[in-house]
Amino acid sequence: MESQLNRLLAIMATLRDPDRGCEWDLAQDFASIAPYTIEEAYEVADAIERGSMADLREELGDLLLQVVFHARMAEEEKSFSFEDVAQAIADKMEARHPHIFAGAGGQMGEKRWEELKEAERADKGSTSAMDGVALALPALLRAEKLQKRAARVGFDWPDTQGPAAKVHEELEELADADADHQVEEAGDLLFAAVNVVRAYGVAPEDALRAANTKFERRFRAMEHKAEGRFPELSLDDQEQLWRAVKEDEA
């Protein structure tokens, strides 16, 4: 395994070589590569969702390449190397599992894991419960993380009734909003929806991903039933097809 990793590191060093490297690779920097890194992470998740181990192997390789790419650029500017990256995560995992690597005993539940992460943030100078929630996260996932951080310091509804009522309130505010405030009110509605889903103990990202999959499956089934005429049908006829597809699934 180590020989293949060293091979990959050598390939990236060659691609970034000023004299004989690839023009495209040499033109990249951290900012230009970051979108590819995010994209590859999503493709890993997609392969898992589809249950394709062959695709997962390939996508994990693509994601690893992103790590190697970033590390190589950092090494070129003498900031850190791939070895430093590997050491940092190894140190972190040992520190976050003291019950295994330091003989501390006990079990690693979510509460203890978050306490260790919070201590790490404090060591880095964190002053707010909101510190460390990455801006680049998908908005739905970031909303959930922000709400969880607030909940850990007591700012949370005690049950599902509060956040559910908030959703109704935000719906009314969106309906009453003028054009200049619709984006703001729409965001408040989505944020409230995340809160109510979280209150039921459901991961919003997982729930919406499942809903997307279901909608796509049903829509494709409608198109199949329409035999190529779906765009020509009236809304009532399309609705009948939707009901038929749901009945078929039931």
N, C-alpha and C positions, 0 to 999 in steps of 0.2 A: 504494500500500500504506500509506504513512504517513497519508494522509487517513482511511482506514478505521480505523487504529489510534487516531488522534486522536478519531474518532467514537466508538469504543468507550470510550475514557477519559472522554469527555464524558458518555456515557450513564451510566456508573457514578457519575460525580460528581453527576449529576441524581438518580439513585436513592438516593444517600446524603445528598442535600440535606435539612437539618433542617426546612425549611419546605414543600417540595413533593415530597419523596422518597417512596419506597415504604416502607410500615410494616415489612414483613418485612426488607428490606435494611437499614434503619436499626437494627433490633433485633440484627443479627448482630455478632459479634466474631471475633477470630482463632480461638479455640477452637471456636466453633460452625460455622465455615466449613471448618475443617481436614478433617473427615470427607468433605465434598463434594469437596475437592481430591483426596483419596486415591481416592475413587470415580471421579472423572473420569479419573485416570491409568489406572485399571484398564480403563475403557471405551475408552480409546485403544488399549491393548494388545489388547482383545477385537476391535476393528475390524481391527487388523493381522492378528490370528490368523485372522479370517474372510476376509481379503483384500478387504474392501469399502472402496474408496477414497472413495466418497460418504460412508459412515459415518465414515471416518477424518477427513475434512475437517470434519465436524460436531463430532466428539468433540475434535479439536484446538482448535476454537473454544471449546468448553465448558471445556477445560483452560486456555486463554488467559484466559478470563473469571475463573477462579479467581485467576490471578496478578494481574490488574487489580484484583480485589476486595481482595485482601490489601494490595496496594500503596496503594490508595485509603485504606484504614483506617489504614495507617501514616502516610500523608501528613497525614491529619486530626489525628493526634497529634504531628505534626512530627518523626517518626522518620526517614523516608526517602520517596522518591517512586518512581513507575514508572521515571522517567528514571534514578534511582540504581540500581535493580534491573538495568536494561539495561546501564548502564555497568559495574556490578560483574561481570556475567557476560562482557561483552566483554573487560574487562581480564583476567579469569581465563583465558579461552580463548587470548588472545594469550600470556599467561605460560606456559600449559601446552603451547604449540606453538612453542617458541623456534627449532626447526629450520625453521619456515616464516616467522614474523614477525620474528625477531631474527637471522636468518642464522647460527644456531648449527650448522647442518649435521646430518647423521645422520638416523636414522629414529625415529619415535615408536612403539616397541613397548610392550607392557603394562608391562614392568619399568620403563622410563623414565617412563611415565605415573604409575605408583604412586610412584616416587621424587619426582616433582614434587609430587604430592598430599601425600606425607609431609612434604616441606619446608614446604608451606603450613600443615599442622597444627602443625608445630614453631614456626612464626612466631606462631601463635595461642596458644602456651603448652601444647601437647600434651605429656603426660608418660608416656603409655601407648600401646602398640600398639593397644589397644582403643578409644582416643579417636576420636570422630567417627562411630561406627557407630550410625546413627539408631535410637532405640527404637521408632519408629513403623513400621519396615519389617515386612513380613510375616515371621512367625517363621522360616519355612523359608529365606528369603533372608538374614535377619539371621544365622542360624546359619552359613550358608556364608561370609558376610563375616567373622564373628568367627574362623572357622577359617582363612580365608585370611590374616587379619592375624597370627594366631599362627604360621602357616607361614612368613611372611616373616621372622620372627626365629628360625627354626629349630625351633619346637615343632610337629612334624608327623611322621607315619609315613613311613618311607622307601619303602613299597610298599603294595599293597592288602591284604596278609595281616593286618597289624596292625588296621586299622579293621574288617575283616571279622570277625576274632575278637572284637573289642569288641562288635559287634552281637549275636553269640551270647551273650556274657556278659551284656549288658543284657537280652536276652530272658529269660534264666534269673532275673535279679534281679527283673524285672517279675512273672514267674510266682510268685516266692516272696514278693512284697511284700504287706504287710497293707494294709487300706483307707486308712490314713493316709499311706502312702508310694507309692501307686499312681501318682498324678499325677507325682511326682518321677521315679519309675523309667520311666514312659512317656515323659517328656520326655528322659531320658537315652538311651532307645532311639531316639527320633526324631533326636536330635542325632548319635548314632553312625551312623545310616543316612545322614544328610547327609554325614558324613565319608567313608564308604566310597564313596558315589556320586561325591563330589568327587575321591577318589583315582583313579577311573577316567577323570577328565577330563571328566565330564559335569556340566552345570549342574543342580543338584537342582530348581530352580524349573521349568526347561524340561521336565525328565523327568516331574515330577509333573503338570504341565499336560497333557502328552501322554497320560499314563496316565488322567487325568480324562476327557479327550476320548474316548479309546478305550472306557473303561468306559461312558460315557453312550451312545455310539453302539451298543455291543453290547446294552446294557440296553433301549434303544428298539427294537432289532431283535427282542429276545426278546418284548417286549410286542406287537409287530406279529404275530409268529408265533402268539402265544397268542390273538389275535383278541379281546381284551378280557377274557379269563379268567385272566390271569396271577396275580392275587392268590388265586385259588381253587385253583391247582395246588399239589401237594405239593412239598417241597424237591427230591425226586429228579426230578420232572418238570421243575421249573425248571432244575435242573442239566443235564438232557438238552437243553433249549432253549439253554442257554449254550454247550454243546459244539457244537450244530448251527450256531449263529451263528458260532463260531470257525472251523468247517469251511467255512462259506460264504465267510468272509473269505479263508481260505487258498486 
